[in-house]
Amino acid sequence: MTKVKTTPESVEEANFGLFTARLNIPQAAAHCGMTNREMKMVFREFLKTHKPTYGQEQQLILPL
């Protein structure tokens, strides 16, 4: 297994992958060369500055 270098770009990609639920913690950590614990700590800090992108007014309700 090769060591992945941690760069700001790869961390940002991993954070947005987690934020949009396209990646899980192990995948995101491997993407940017961190441990799972480090990725969790970085993602918690990311969440403090990024508000949720969903809300009641944005949900589409389909009639059945």
N, C-alpha and C positions, 0 to 999 in steps of 0.2 A: 504494500500500500504506500503510495507516494504522499508526501507531506504537502498540503495545500497552503499557500501563503495567504495570510489574512490581509485584505486590503479594504479600504472604506467602500469601494464599489461592490465588492462581493458581500460585505456585511449588509449594505443597503438592499441589494437584491434578495438576500436571505430574509431580511426583515419584512420586505413587501411580500415575499412568497408566503411567509407565515401569516401576515396580516390578511391576505386574501385567501388563505386556506389552500394554497396550491402546494405548499411544502409542510412537512411535519418537522418537529424539533430535530430528530436525528439527521434528516436530509439537509436541513438548513445548516446545521452545525458542520456537517461534512463539506457542504458547498463552500463555506468560508474558513475552514480549517480551525474550528473551535471545538471545545468539548460541549456536551449537552448542557452542562451547568452554566458555562460561560454564555452559551447562546440564549438560555432562559433569562439570565441577568440582563443581557443586552436588549432582548426583546421587551422585557418589562420596562426598561427605560424608554424604548421606542414608543410603547403604548401610552406613556405619560404625555407625549407631545402630539400624538395623532388620535383624534377623536374617531368614534365609530362612523362608518359610512352608511349605516342603515337607520331607518326610522319609520314611524307609523305612516307618515305621509308618502314615503317612497315605496311601500310594499304594494305589489300588484295583487289584487284579490280577484280570482277567476271564478265566475259563477259555475256551479256544477249542474 
